[in-house]
Amino acid sequence: MREHPFKVRVRYCETDQMGVVYHANYYLYFEETRTDLLRAAGFAYADLEKRGVFLVVTEASCRYRAGSAYDEILEIRTRVEDVGKATLRFRYEVIGPDGHARADGHTDLAAVDARKRPMRLPPEIVARLAVL
């Protein structure tokens, strides 16, 4: 599947006492690039919610390969790995300014309605994301 590149600059508040990105912040980077990918595909998350489609994270993982420091520009390469009738899987690779992998991971999301009941993804979303 096609990669969606997204760049973030590490802010000082995202680092820990050792001067590297605190591990939980990679999940924030994943969320930021995932919503940017959806927007680029024509589905702003706010618009999905207005339509009654909510995407909840059901699983998340991150493997840390090397530390990232304050003020570094990281590129998060995101792709849609799997599109189901009611679920999506996104895969992430975080690349440092030196071109080496800093982390990789995935998130699984499920579609629910406003009452948090499982629902199918709208067909146009499935069709558009399945070809990315």
N, CA, C and O atoms as a GROMACS GRO file, in nm:
protein
  528
    1MET      N    1   0.082  -0.118   0.000
    1MET     CA    2   0.000   0.000   0.000
    1MET      C    3   0.087   0.125   0.000
    1MET      O    4   0.201   0.124   0.048
    2ARG      N    5   0.034   0.232  -0.054
    2ARG     CA    6   0.107   0.358  -0.064
    2ARG      C    7   0.130   0.420   0.073
    2ARG      O    8   0.042   0.419   0.159
    3GLU      N    9   0.248   0.474   0.092
    3GLU     CA   10   0.282   0.540   0.218
    3GLU      C   11   0.237   0.685   0.217
    3GLU      O   12   0.238   0.753   0.114
    4HIS      N   13   0.196   0.730   0.334
    4HIS     CA   14   0.161   0.870   0.355
    4HIS      C   15   0.266   0.929   0.447
    4HIS      O   16   0.269   0.897   0.566
    5PRO      N   17   0.355   1.017   0.394
    5PRO     CA   18   0.459   1.075   0.479
    5PRO      C   19   0.406   1.195   0.558
    5PRO      O   20   0.324   1.273   0.508
    6PHE      N   21   0.453   1.208   0.680
    6PHE     CA   22   0.412   1.318   0.767
    6PHE      C   23   0.530   1.353   0.854
    6PHE      O   24   0.595   1.264   0.909
    7LYS      N   25   0.560   1.481   0.867
    7LYS     CA   26   0.677   1.522   0.945
    7LYS      C   27   0.634   1.591   1.074
    7LYS      O   28   0.538   1.668   1.077
    8VAL      N   29   0.709   1.561   1.180
    8VAL     CA   30   0.689   1.627   1.309
    8VAL      C   31   0.826   1.671   1.361
    8VAL      O   32   0.927   1.603   1.342
    9ARG      N   33   0.826   1.785   1.427
    9ARG     CA   34   0.947   1.831   1.496
    9ARG      C   35   0.929   1.800   1.644
    9ARG      O   36   0.828   1.839   1.704
   10VAL      N   37   1.024   1.731   1.702
   10VAL     CA   38   1.016   1.694   1.842
   10VAL      C   39   1.023   1.820   1.928
   10VAL      O   40   1.118   1.897   1.920
   11ARG      N   41   0.920   1.838   2.010
   11ARG     CA   42   0.917   1.951   2.103
   11ARG      C   43   0.984   1.910   2.234
   11ARG      O   44   0.988   1.792   2.270
   12TYR      N   45   1.036   2.008   2.304
   12TYR     CA   46   1.107   1.982   2.429
   12TYR      C   47   1.018   1.907   2.528
   12TYR      O   48   1.064   1.816   2.597
   13CYS      N   49   0.890   1.945   2.535
   13CYS     CA   50   0.798   1.882   2.630
   13CYS      C   51   0.770   1.736   2.598
   13CYS      O   52   0.711   1.665   2.680
   14GLU      N   53   0.811   1.689   2.480
   14GLU     CA   54   0.790   1.549   2.442
   14GLU      C   55   0.906   1.460   2.482
   14GLU      O   56   0.902   1.339   2.460
   15THR      N   57   1.010   1.519   2.541
   15THR     CA   58   1.127   1.440   2.580
   15THR      C   59   1.123   1.410   2.730
   15THR      O   60   1.054   1.477   2.807
   16ASP      N   61   1.198   1.308   2.768
   16ASP     CA   62   1.204   1.270   2.909
   16ASP      C   63   1.333   1.321   2.973
   16ASP      O   64   1.406   1.399   2.912
   17GLN      N   65   1.360   1.278   3.093
   17GLN     CA   66   1.476   1.324   3.167
   17GLN      C   67   1.608   1.287   3.098
   17GLN      O   68   1.710   1.352   3.119
   18MET      N   69   1.605   1.184   3.015
   18MET     CA   70   1.725   1.142   2.944
   18MET      C   71   1.742   1.216   2.812
   18MET      O   72   1.840   1.193   2.740
   19GLY      N   73   1.648   1.304   2.779
   19GLY     CA   74   1.660   1.385   2.659
   19GLY      C   75   1.610   1.318   2.532
   19GLY      O   76   1.639   1.365   2.422
   20VAL      N   77   1.536   1.209   2.545
   20VAL     CA   78   1.480   1.141   2.428
   20VAL      C   79   1.328   1.146   2.435
   20VAL      O   80   1.270   1.168   2.541
   21VAL      N   81   1.264   1.125   2.320
   21VAL     CA   82   1.118   1.127   2.316
   21VAL      C   83   1.064   1.022   2.413
   21VAL      O   84   1.100   0.905   2.408
   22TYR      N   85   0.975   1.068   2.501
   22TYR     CA   86   0.909   0.978   2.594
   22TYR      C   87   0.827   0.878   2.513
   22TYR      O   88   0.758   0.916   2.419
   23HIS      N   89   0.834   0.751   2.550
   23HIS     CA   90   0.779   0.644   2.468
   23HIS      C   91   0.632   0.662   2.430
   23HIS      O   92   0.594   0.631   2.317
   24ALA      N   93   0.549   0.712   2.520
   24ALA     CA   94   0.406   0.725   2.492
   24ALA      C   95   0.378   0.829   2.384
   24ALA      O   96   0.272   0.824   2.320
   25ASN      N   97   0.469   0.922   2.362
   25ASN     CA   98   0.446   1.025   2.261
   25ASN      C   99   0.445   0.971   2.119
   25ASN      O  100   0.390   1.035   2.030
   26TYR      N  101   0.504   0.855   2.097
   26TYR     CA  102   0.497   0.797   1.962
   26TYR      C  103   0.352   0.767   1.924
   26TYR      O  104   0.316   0.775   1.807
   27TYR      N  105   0.270   0.732   2.022
   27TYR     CA  106   0.128   0.708   1.993
   27TYR      C  107   0.057   0.837   1.952
   27TYR      O  108  -0.035   0.834   1.870
   28LEU      N  109   0.101   0.950   2.008
   28LEU     CA  110   0.046   1.079   1.964
   28LEU      C  111   0.087   1.108   1.820
   28LEU      O  112   0.007   1.158   1.741
   29TYR      N  113   0.212   1.076   1.786
   29TYR     CA  114   0.257   1.095   1.648
   29TYR      C  115   0.176   1.006   1.554
   29TYR      O  116   0.137   1.048   1.445
   30PHE      N  117   0.150   0.881   1.597
   30PHE     CA  118   0.070   0.790   1.515
   30PHE      C  119  -0.069   0.848   1.490
   30PHE      O  120  -0.119   0.844   1.378
   31GLU      N  121  -0.130   0.901   1.594
   31GLU     CA  122  -0.265   0.958   1.579
   31GLU      C  123  -0.264   1.078   1.485
   31GLU      O  124  -0.352   1.092   1.400
   32GLU      N  125  -0.164   1.162   1.500
   32GLU     CA  126  -0.156   1.282   1.417
   32GLU      C  127  -0.141   1.246   1.269
   32GLU      O  128  -0.209   1.303   1.184
   33THR      N  129  -0.055   1.152   1.239
   33THR     CA  130  -0.035   1.116   1.099
   33THR      C  131  -0.153   1.035   1.044
   33THR      O  132  -0.186   1.044   0.925
   34ARG      N  133  -0.217   0.955   1.131
   34ARG     CA  134  -0.334   0.878   1.086
   34ARG      C  135  -0.447   0.971   1.046
   34ARG      O  136  -0.510   0.951   0.943
   35THR      N  137  -0.474   1.073   1.128
   35THR     CA  138  -0.581   1.166   1.093
   35THR      C  139  -0.544   1.248   0.970
   35THR      O  140  -0.632   1.286   0.893
   36ASP      N  141  -0.416   1.276   0.952
   36ASP     CA  142  -0.372   1.348   0.831
   36ASP      C  143  -0.391   1.261   0.707
   36ASP      O  144  -0.431   1.311   0.602
   37LEU      N  145  -0.363   1.132   0.719
   37LEU     CA  146  -0.385   1.039   0.606
   37LEU      C  147  -0.533   1.036   0.571
   37LEU      O  148  -0.568   1.042   0.453
   38LEU      N  149  -0.620   1.025   0.671
   38LEU     CA  150  -0.764   1.022   0.642
   38LEU      C  151  -0.809   1.152   0.575
   38LEU      O  152  -0.889   1.149   0.482
   39ARG      N  153  -0.758   1.265   0.623
   39ARG     CA  154  -0.792   1.394   0.562
   39ARG      C  155  -0.747   1.398   0.417
   39ARG      O  156  -0.821   1.443   0.329
   40ALA      N  157  -0.624   1.351   0.390
   40ALA     CA  158  -0.572   1.349   0.253
   40ALA      C  159  -0.654   1.256   0.164
   40ALA      O  160  -0.663   1.278   0.043
   41ALA      N  161  -0.714   1.153   0.223
   41ALA     CA  162  -0.798   1.061   0.146
   41ALA      C  163  -0.940   1.115   0.127
   41ALA      O  164  -1.022   1.052   0.060
   42GLY      N  165  -0.968   1.232   0.186
   42GLY     CA  166  -1.098   1.295   0.167
   42GLY      C  167  -1.195   1.275   0.282
   42GLY      O  168  -1.314   1.303   0.268
   43PHE      N  169  -1.145   1.227   0.396
   43PHE     CA  170  -1.232   1.200   0.509
   43PHE      C  171  -1.177   1.264   0.635
   43PHE      O  172  -1.109   1.198   0.715
   44ALA      N  173  -1.204   1.392   0.654
   44ALA     CA  174  -1.162   1.458   0.778
   44ALA      C  175  -1.235   1.390   0.893
   44ALA      O  176  -1.355   1.364   0.885
   45TYR      N  177  -1.163   1.363   1.001
   45TYR     CA  178  -1.223   1.290   1.112
   45TYR      C  179  -1.344   1.363   1.170
   45TYR      O  180  -1.443   1.300   1.207
   46ALA      N  181  -1.336   1.496   1.177
   46ALA     CA  182  -1.450   1.573   1.228
   46ALA      C  183  -1.574   1.552   1.142
   46ALA      O  184  -1.685   1.544   1.194
   47ASP      N  185  -1.555   1.541   1.010
   47ASP     CA  186  -1.668   1.516   0.920
   47ASP      C  187  -1.725   1.375   0.941
   47ASP      O  188  -1.846   1.356   0.934
   48LEU      N  189  -1.638   1.278   0.966
   48LEU     CA  190  -1.686   1.142   0.993
   48LEU      C  191  -1.775   1.142   1.118
   48LEU      O  192  -1.881   1.080   1.120
   49GLU      N  193  -1.730   1.213   1.222
   49GLU     CA  194  -1.809   1.219   1.345
   49GLU      C  195  -1.944   1.285   1.322
   49GLU      O  196  -2.045   1.243   1.378
   50LYS      N  197  -1.947   1.390   1.238
   50LYS     CA  198  -2.075   1.455   1.207
   50LYS      C  199  -2.170   1.358   1.137
   50LYS      O  200  -2.292   1.371   1.148
   51ARG      N  201  -2.112   1.262   1.065
   51ARG     CA  202  -2.193   1.160   0.996
   51ARG      C  203  -2.229   1.045   1.088
   51ARG      O  204  -2.300   0.952   1.047
   52GLY      N  205  -2.181   1.049   1.213
   52GLY     CA  206  -2.213   0.943   1.308
   52GLY      C  207  -2.118   0.826   1.305
   52GLY      O  208  -2.149   0.719   1.358
   53VAL      N  209  -2.002   0.844   1.243
   53VAL     CA  210  -1.901   0.738   1.235
   53VAL      C  211  -1.785   0.776   1.327
   53VAL      O  212  -1.722   0.880   1.308
   54PHE      N  213  -1.759   0.692   1.426
   54PHE     CA  214  -1.649   0.715   1.519
   54PHE      C  215  -1.552   0.598   1.508
   54PHE      O  216  -1.593   0.482   1.500
   55LEU      N  217  -1.425   0.629   1.508
   55LEU     CA  218  -1.322   0.524   1.499
   55LEU      C  219  -1.252   0.514   1.634
   55LEU      O  220  -1.189   0.609   1.679
   56VAL      N  221  -1.262   0.398   1.696
   56VAL     CA  222  -1.200   0.376   1.826
   56VAL      C  223  -1.081   0.282   1.810
   56VAL      O  224  -1.086   0.185   1.734
   57VAL      N  225  -0.975   0.311   1.882
   57VAL     CA  226  -0.856   0.225   1.877
   57VAL      C  227  -0.885   0.101   1.961
   57VAL      O  228  -0.923   0.111   2.077
   58THR      N  229  -0.865  -0.016   1.899
   58THR     CA  230  -0.886  -0.142   1.970
   58THR      C  231  -0.755  -0.212   2.002
   58THR      O  232  -0.750  -0.300   2.088
   59GLU      N  233  -0.648  -0.172   1.933
   59GLU     CA  234  -0.516  -0.230   1.959
   59GLU      C  235  -0.411  -0.132   1.910
   59GLU      O  236  -0.429  -0.067   1.807
   60ALA      N  237  -0.301  -0.123   1.983
   60ALA     CA  238  -0.191  -0.036   1.943
   60ALA      C  239  -0.060  -0.100   1.988
   60ALA      O  240  -0.052  -0.158   2.096
   61SER      N  241   0.041  -0.088   1.903
   61SER     CA  242   0.173  -0.137   1.942
   61SER      C  243   0.279  -0.044   1.886
   61SER      O  244   0.259   0.024   1.786
   62CYS      N  245   0.391  -0.041   1.954
   62CYS     CA  246   0.505   0.039   1.909
   62CYS      C  247   0.633  -0.033   1.951
   62CYS      O  248   0.650  -0.070   2.067
   63ARG      N  249   0.721  -0.051   1.854
   63ARG     CA  250   0.852  -0.109   1.882
   63ARG      C  251   0.954   0.003   1.868
   63ARG      O  252   0.961   0.069   1.764
   64TYR      N  253   1.031   0.022   1.972
   64TYR     CA  254   1.128   0.132   1.976
   64TYR      C  255   1.263   0.080   1.929
   64TYR      O  256   1.313  -0.022   1.978
   65ARG      N  257   1.322   0.151   1.834
   65ARG     CA  258   1.448   0.105   1.775
   65ARG      C  259   1.566   0.194   1.813
   65ARG      O  260   1.677   0.144   1.830
   66ALA      N  261   1.543   0.323   1.827
   66ALA     CA  262   1.649   0.417   1.865
   66ALA      C  263   1.581   0.543   1.918
   66ALA      O  264   1.467   0.572   1.883
   67GLY      N  265   1.651   0.617   2.001
   67GLY     CA  266   1.595   0.738   2.059
   67GLY      C  267   1.588   0.853   1.960
   67GLY      O  268   1.665   0.862   1.865
   68SER      N  269   1.493   0.941   1.984
   68SER     CA  270   1.477   1.065   1.907
   68SER      C  271   1.492   1.180   2.005
   68SER      O  272   1.445   1.171   2.118
   69ALA      N  273   1.556   1.287   1.963
   69ALA     CA  274   1.588   1.398   2.052
   69ALA      C  275   1.510   1.524   2.018
   69ALA      O  276   1.452   1.538   1.910
   70TYR      N  277   1.513   1.617   2.115
   70TYR     CA  278   1.451   1.747   2.098
   70TYR      C  279   1.497   1.814   1.968
   70TYR      O  280   1.615   1.811   1.934
   71ASP      N  281   1.402   1.874   1.898
   71ASP     CA  282   1.421   1.953   1.777
   71ASP      C  283   1.452   1.871   1.652
   71ASP      O  284   1.470   1.928   1.544
   72GLU      N  285   1.460   1.740   1.664
   72GLU     CA  286   1.478   1.658   1.544
   72GLU      C  287   1.348   1.657   1.465
   72GLU      O  288   1.239   1.662   1.521
   73ILE      N  289   1.362   1.649   1.334
   73ILE     CA  290   1.245   1.633   1.248
   73ILE      C  291   1.234   1.485   1.215
   73ILE      O  292   1.324   1.425   1.157
   74LEU      N  293   1.120   1.428   1.253
   74LEU     CA  294   1.093   1.287   1.228
   74LEU      C  295   0.993   1.275   1.114
   74LEU      O  296   0.899   1.354   1.104
   75GLU      N  297   1.013   1.176   1.031
   75GLU     CA  298   0.913   1.147   0.928
   75GLU      C  299   0.841   1.020   0.967
   75GLU      O  300   0.902   0.915   0.988
   76ILE      N  301   0.709   1.031   0.978
   76ILE     CA  302   0.628   0.914   1.008
   76ILE      C  303   0.563   0.870   0.877
   76ILE      O  304   0.484   0.943   0.817
   77ARG      N  305   0.598   0.751   0.835
   77ARG     CA  306   0.542   0.694   0.712
   77ARG      C  307   0.428   0.601   0.752
   77ARG      O  308   0.448   0.503   0.823
   78THR      N  309   0.310   0.635   0.705
   78THR     CA  310   0.189   0.564   0.745
   78THR      C  311   0.124   0.501   0.624
   78THR      O  312   0.124   0.560   0.515
   79ARG      N  313   0.070   0.385   0.642
   79ARG     CA  314  -0.006   0.322   0.534
   79ARG      C  315  -0.124   0.246   0.593
   79ARG      O  316  -0.121   0.200   0.707
   80VAL      N  317  -0.227   0.234   0.512
   80VAL     CA  318  -0.342   0.153   0.550
   80VAL      C  319  -0.304   0.010   0.515
   80VAL      O  320  -0.284  -0.023   0.398
   81GLU      N  321  -0.293  -0.073   0.616
   81GLU     CA  322  -0.250  -0.211   0.593
   81GLU      C  323  -0.366  -0.305   0.565
   81GLU      O  324  -0.353  -0.401   0.489
   82ASP      N  325  -0.481  -0.276   0.627
   82ASP     CA  326  -0.596  -0.364   0.608
   82ASP      C  327  -0.724  -0.285   0.625
   82ASP      O  328  -0.735  -0.200   0.714
   83VAL      N  329  -0.821  -0.312   0.539
   83VAL     CA  330  -0.953  -0.250   0.548
   83VAL      C  331  -1.056  -0.362   0.555
   83VAL      O  332  -1.071  -0.440   0.461
   84GLY      N  333  -1.127  -0.369   0.666
   84GLY     CA  334  -1.234  -0.467   0.682
   84GLY      C  335  -1.368  -0.398   0.667
   84GLY      O  336  -1.375  -0.281   0.630
   85LYS      N  337  -1.474  -0.471   0.695
   85LYS     CA  338  -1.608  -0.413   0.685
   85LYS      C  339  -1.633  -0.310   0.795
   85LYS      O  340  -1.710  -0.215   0.776
   86ALA      N  341  -1.568  -0.329   0.910
   86ALA     CA  342  -1.588  -0.237   1.022
   86ALA      C  343  -1.457  -0.198   1.089
   86ALA      O  344  -1.457  -0.129   1.191
   87THR      N  345  -1.346  -0.242   1.033
   87THR     CA  346  -1.216  -0.220   1.097
   87THR      C  347  -1.112  -0.169   0.998
   87THR      O  348  -1.122  -0.189   0.877
   88LEU      N  349  -1.011  -0.103   1.055
   88LEU     CA  350  -0.897  -0.053   0.978
   88LEU      C  351  -0.769  -0.086   1.055
   88LEU      O  352  -0.768  -0.084   1.178
   89ARG      N  353  -0.663  -0.117   0.982
   89ARG     CA  354  -0.531  -0.132   1.044
   89ARG      C  355  -0.435  -0.037   0.974
   89ARG      O  356  -0.423  -0.037   0.852
   90PHE      N  357  -0.368   0.045   1.055
   90PHE     CA  358  -0.266   0.137   1.006
   90PHE      C  359  -0.130   0.089   1.053
   90PHE      O  360  -0.116   0.041   1.166
   91ARG      N  361  -0.030   0.102   0.967
   91ARG     CA  362   0.108   0.064   0.999
   91ARG      C  363   0.192   0.191   0.992
   91ARG      O  364   0.173   0.275   0.904
   92TYR      N  365   0.286   0.206   1.086
   92TYR     CA  366   0.368   0.327   1.097
   92TYR      C  367   0.516   0.291   1.101
   92TYR      O  368   0.555   0.189   1.156
   93GLU      N  369   0.596   0.378   1.042
   93GLU     CA  370   0.741   0.369   1.054
   93GLU      C  371   0.792   0.510   1.080
   93GLU      O  372   0.764   0.602   1.003
   94VAL      N  373   0.866   0.527   1.187
   94VAL     CA  374   0.921   0.657   1.224
   94VAL      C  375   1.068   0.657   1.183
   94VAL      O  376   1.146   0.572   1.225
   95ILE      N  377   1.104   0.756   1.100
   95ILE     CA  378   1.239   0.767   1.046
   95ILE      C  379   1.302   0.896   1.099
   95ILE      O  380   1.241   1.003   1.092
   96GLY      N  381   1.425   0.885   1.150
   96GLY     CA  382   1.496   1.002   1.200
   96GLY      C  383   1.563   1.079   1.088
   96GLY      O  384   1.564   1.034   0.974
   97PRO      N  385   1.618   1.196   1.121
   97PRO     CA  386   1.685   1.278   1.020
   97PRO      C  387   1.808   1.212   0.959
   97PRO      O  388   1.857   1.253   0.854
   98ASP      N  389   1.859   1.109   1.026
   98ASP     CA  390   1.973   1.033   0.974
   98ASP      C  391   1.930   0.922   0.879
   98ASP      O  392   2.014   0.850   0.825
   99GLY      N  393   1.798   0.908   0.857
   99GLY     CA  394   1.747   0.805   0.767
   99GLY      C  395   1.725   0.670   0.832
   99GLY      O  396   1.682   0.576   0.765
  100HIS      N  397   1.755   0.658   0.960
  100HIS     CA  398   1.740   0.530   1.030
  100HIS      C  399   1.606   0.523   1.104
  100HIS      O  400   1.551   0.625   1.147
  101ALA      N  401   1.555   0.401   1.116
  101ALA     CA  402   1.428   0.380   1.185
  101ALA      C  403   1.443   0.410   1.334
  101ALA      O  404   1.539   0.367   1.397
  102ARG      N  405   1.347   0.483   1.387
  102ARG     CA  406   1.344   0.513   1.530
  102ARG      C  407   1.238   0.428   1.601
  102ARG      O  408   1.254   0.392   1.718
  103ALA      N  409   1.129   0.398   1.530
  103ALA     CA  410   1.021   0.318   1.587
  103ALA      C  411   0.931   0.270   1.474
  103ALA      O  412   0.932   0.325   1.364
  104ASP      N  413   0.854   0.167   1.503
  104ASP     CA  414   0.749   0.124   1.410
  104ASP      C  415   0.636   0.066   1.493
  104ASP      O  416   0.655   0.025   1.607
  105GLY      N  417   0.519   0.062   1.433
  105GLY     CA  418   0.405   0.010   1.506
  105GLY      C  419   0.280   0.002   1.422
  105GLY      O  420   0.283   0.022   1.301
  106HIS      N  421   0.171  -0.026   1.489
  106HIS     CA  422   0.042  -0.032   1.419
  106HIS      C  423  -0.069   0.007   1.515
  106HIS      O  424  -0.052   0.004   1.637
  107THR      N  425  -0.183   0.043   1.459
  107THR     CA  426  -0.306   0.061   1.535
  107THR      C  427  -0.420  -0.005   1.460
  107THR      O  428  -0.427   0.002   1.337
  108ASP      N  429  -0.507  -0.069   1.534
  108ASP     CA  430  -0.631  -0.124   1.479
  108ASP      C  431  -0.744  -0.036   1.528
  108ASP      O  432  -0.749   0.001   1.646
  109LEU      N  433  -0.835  -0.002   1.438
  109LEU     CA  434  -0.949   0.081   1.474
  109LEU      C  435  -1.078   0.012   1.432
  109LEU      O  436  -1.082  -0.061   1.332
  110ALA      N  437  -1.182   0.035   1.508
  110ALA     CA  438  -1.314  -0.020   1.477
  110ALA      C  439  -1.414   0.094   1.468
  110ALA      O  440  -1.403   0.193   1.541
  111ALA      N  441  -1.509   0.081   1.379
  111ALA     CA  442  -1.613   0.182   1.362
  111ALA      C  443  -1.726   0.156   1.461
  111ALA      O  444  -1.773   0.043   1.477
  112VAL      N  445  -1.768   0.264   1.528
  112VAL     CA  446  -1.883   0.258   1.618
  112VAL      C  447  -1.972   0.378   1.590
  112VAL      O  448  -1.928   0.479   1.534
  113ASP      N  449  -2.099   0.366   1.630
  113ASP     CA  450  -2.191   0.479   1.614
  113ASP      C  451  -2.184   0.568   1.738
  113ASP      O  452  -2.103   0.545   1.827
  114ALA      N  453  -2.268   0.669   1.743
  114ALA     CA  454  -2.265   0.766   1.852
  114ALA      C  455  -2.297   0.702   1.987
  114ALA      O  456  -2.261   0.757   2.092
  115ARG      N  457  -2.363   0.586   1.987
  115ARG     CA  458  -2.393   0.516   2.112
  115ARG      C  459  -2.289   0.409   2.143
  115ARG      O  460  -2.307   0.326   2.231
  116LYS      N  461  -2.179   0.414   2.067
  116LYS     CA  462  -2.064   0.323   2.086
  116LYS      C  463  -2.095   0.178   2.050
  116LYS      O  464  -2.033   0.085   2.102
  117ARG      N  465  -2.192   0.160   1.960
  117ARG     CA  466  -2.224   0.027   1.911
  117ARG      C  467  -2.147   0.002   1.782
  117ARG      O  468  -2.135   0.092   1.700
  118PRO      N  469  -2.095  -0.120   1.763
  118PRO     CA  470  -2.023  -0.150   1.638
  118PRO      C  471  -2.110  -0.122   1.516
  118PRO      O  472  -2.231  -0.143   1.518
  119MET      N  473  -2.045  -0.074   1.412
  119MET     CA  474  -2.115  -0.048   1.286
  119MET      C  475  -2.020  -0.074   1.170
  119MET      O  476  -1.898  -0.080   1.188
  120ARG      N  477  -2.074  -0.088   1.053
  120ARG     CA  478  -1.992  -0.103   0.932
  120ARG      C  479  -1.940   0.034   0.890
  120ARG      O  480  -2.005   0.136   0.912
  121LEU      N  481  -1.823   0.033   0.831
  121LEU     CA  482  -1.771   0.156   0.772
  121LEU      C  483  -1.854   0.192   0.650
  121LEU      O  484  -1.900   0.102   0.579
  122PRO      N  485  -1.876   0.320   0.623
  122PRO     CA  486  -1.947   0.357   0.501
  122PRO      C  487  -1.873   0.302   0.378
  122PRO      O  488  -1.750   0.304   0.374
  123PRO      N  489  -1.947   0.255   0.278
  123PRO     CA  490  -1.885   0.192   0.161
  123PRO      C  491  -1.784   0.279   0.089
  123PRO      O  492  -1.683   0.229   0.038
  124GLU      N  493  -1.808   0.411   0.084
  124GLU     CA  494  -1.713   0.499   0.014
  124GLU      C  495  -1.580   0.508   0.087
  124GLU      O  496  -1.476   0.526   0.024
  125ILE      N  497  -1.583   0.495   0.218
  125ILE     CA  498  -1.458   0.496   0.295
  125ILE      C  499  -1.380   0.366   0.270
  125ILE      O  500  -1.259   0.368   0.248
  126VAL      N  501  -1.450   0.255   0.273
  126VAL     CA  502  -1.386   0.126   0.245
  126VAL      C  503  -1.326   0.126   0.106
  126VAL      O  504  -1.212   0.084   0.087
  127ALA      N  505  -1.401   0.175   0.008
  127ALA     CA  506  -1.352   0.176  -0.130
  127ALA      C  507  -1.230   0.264  -0.146
  127ALA      O  508  -1.134   0.225  -0.212
  128ARG      N  509  -1.231   0.382  -0.087
  128ARG     CA  510  -1.120   0.476  -0.102
  128ARG      C  511  -0.996   0.427  -0.030
  128ARG      O  512  -0.886   0.433  -0.085
  129LEU      N  513  -1.011   0.379   0.093
  129LEU     CA  514  -0.895   0.335   0.170
  129LEU      C  515  -0.838   0.204   0.121
  129LEU      O  516  -0.718   0.179   0.135
  130ALA      N  517  -0.920   0.120   0.064
  130ALA     CA  518  -0.872  -0.010   0.014
  130ALA      C  519  -0.775   0.005  -0.102
  130ALA      O  520  -0.696  -0.086  -0.128
  131VAL      N  521  -0.778   0.117  -0.172
  131VAL     CA  522  -0.688   0.133  -0.286
  131VAL      C  523  -0.564   0.215  -0.253
  131VAL      O  524  -0.479   0.237  -0.340
  132LEU      N  525  -0.552   0.261  -0.128
  132LEU     CA  526  -0.433   0.338  -0.090
  132LEU      C  527  -0.311   0.248  -0.079
  132LEU      O  528  -0.202   0.296  -0.048
   0.00000   0.00000   0.00000
